[in-house]
Amino acid sequence: MIAETVCSAVSVAGLGIAAVTAYRKRFLKAARIAAYSLVPIGLVMTGVVGWLADTAFSPTAWAGFVVLGGAWALFMITRAVERRGGGTRKERKAAKAAAEREAVAPAASAPSLGQGVAARPAATPRAKGSGDDFSDIEAILKKHGI
């Protein structure tokens, strides 16, 4: 009964704030505040608040939540082990064999396959004190042929 009273008071206060906001000609914001303030009274009227109050003081309900939490934890652990292990032994063997057969990705571009790469003159090394902060980035881009 206390929960219903508190929810009703929160709804009335929210509707009051919405009325003041509407008075200030902020109708969209007032409508949004009114929508939020009607949620607690709607929960009371549908019986959700009463169900929550009964559940909060029920040891059986809390035991059920513990069982649900354990099931969730077990599910997540098995998913993590499955991802880390890579599935069954047959799947791991097949993946290893496929990786050995294809040393290069099947959809790799021509420069990474080594076809059609023209010899480029080596860049002249710059002095370390030149203040060029992008030398590492340039080296990476040149390495990848960009």
C-alpha positions in Angstrom: 0.0 0.0 0.0 2.9 2.3 0.7 4.4 1.6 -2.8 1.1 2.6 -4.4 0.9 5.8 -2.5 4.5 6.7 -3.4 3.9 6.0 -7.1 0.7 8.1 -7.0 2.6 11.0 -5.4 5.4 10.7 -8.0 2.9 10.8 -10.8 1.1 13.8 -9.4 4.4 15.7 -8.9 5.4 14.9 -12.4 2.2 16.1 -13.9 2.6 19.3 -11.9 6.0 19.8 -13.3 4.6 19.1 -16.8 1.9 21.7 -16.2 4.5 24.3 -15.2 6.6 23.4 -18.3 3.6 23.8 -20.6 2.8 27.1 -19.0 6.3 28.2 -20.1 5.4 27.3 -23.7 7.6 24.2 -23.9 4.9 21.9 -25.0 7.1 19.1 -26.4 9.1 18.9 -23.2 5.9 19.1 -21.1 4.4 16.2 -23.0 7.5 14.1 -22.5 7.5 14.8 -18.7 3.8 14.0 -18.5 4.5 10.7 -20.3 7.2 9.8 -17.8 5.1 10.8 -14.9 2.2 8.6 -15.9 4.4 5.4 -15.9 4.3 4.9 -12.1 0.5 5.2 -11.8 0.2 2.9 -14.8 2.3 0.3 -13.1 0.2 0.6 -10.0 -3.0 0.2 -12.0 -1.8 -2.9 -13.8 -0.7 -4.6 -10.6 3.0 -4.7 -11.4 3.9 -2.8 -8.3 1.9 -5.2 -6.1 3.6 -8.1 -7.8 7.1 -6.5 -7.2 6.2 -5.9 -3.6 5.2 -9.5 -3.1 8.3 -10.7 -4.9 10.7 -8.6 -2.9 9.7 -10.2 0.3 9.4 -13.8 -1.0 12.4 -16.2 -0.3 11.1 -18.5 -3.1 11.3 -15.6 -5.6 14.8 -14.8 -4.5 15.8 -18.4 -4.9 14.4 -18.3 -8.4 16.5 -15.3 -9.2 19.6 -17.1 -7.9 18.8 -20.1 -10.1 18.3 -17.8 -13.1 21.6 -16.0 -12.4 23.4 -19.4 -12.2 21.9 -20.5 -15.5 22.9 -17.2 -17.1 26.5 -17.6 -15.7 26.7 -21.2 -16.9 25.6 -20.2 -20.4 28.1 -17.4 -20.6 31.0 -19.6 -19.4 30.2 -22.2 -22.0 30.1 -19.6 -24.7 33.5 -18.2 -23.6 35.0 -21.7 -23.5 33.6 -22.5 -26.9 35.0 -19.3 -28.5 38.4 -19.8 -26.9 38.7 -23.5 -27.8 37.4 -23.1 -31.3 34.8 -25.8 -31.1 35.3 -29.6 -31.3 38.6 -31.4 -32.1 37.5 -32.1 -35.7 36.7 -28.4 -36.2 40.1 -27.4 -34.9 41.9 -30.0 -37.1 40.0 -28.8 -40.2 40.8 -25.2 -39.5 44.5 -25.9 -39.0 44.6 -27.9 -42.2 42.8 -25.1 -44.1 45.2 -22.5 -42.7 48.3 -24.6 -43.8 46.8 -25.0 -47.3 46.1 -21.3 -47.8 49.1 -19.3 -46.6 47.7 -16.2 -48.4 44.1 -15.0 -48.0 42.0 -16.0 -51.0 40.8 -12.5 -51.6 44.1 -10.8 -51.2 45.1 -8.0 -53.4 47.8 -8.2 -56.0 50.5 -6.4 -54.0 50.2 -8.8 -51.1 50.5 -11.7 -53.5 53.7 -10.3 -55.0 52.3 -9.9 -58.6 52.8 -6.8 -60.5 54.8 -4.9 -57.9 57.1 -2.5 -59.5 60.4 -1.8 -57.8 60.2 1.5 -56.1 63.3 3.6 -55.2 64.0 3.5 -51.5 63.1 6.6 -49.7 66.0 8.7 -48.5 66.4 8.4 -44.7 65.7 11.6 -42.9 67.6 12.9 -40.0 66.2 12.2 -36.6 66.2 15.8 -35.5 64.1 16.9 -38.5 60.9 17.0 -36.4 58.9 14.7 -38.7 56.3 13.0 -36.5 54.8 11.0 -39.4 57.9 8.9 -40.3 56.4 5.8 -38.6 53.1 6.2 -40.4 54.9 6.7 -43.7 56.9 3.5 -43.1 53.8 1.5 -42.4 52.0 2.9 -45.5 55.1 2.1 -47.7 55.3 -1.4 -46.3 51.7 -2.0 -47.4 52.2 -0.4 -50.8 49.9 2.6 -50.2 
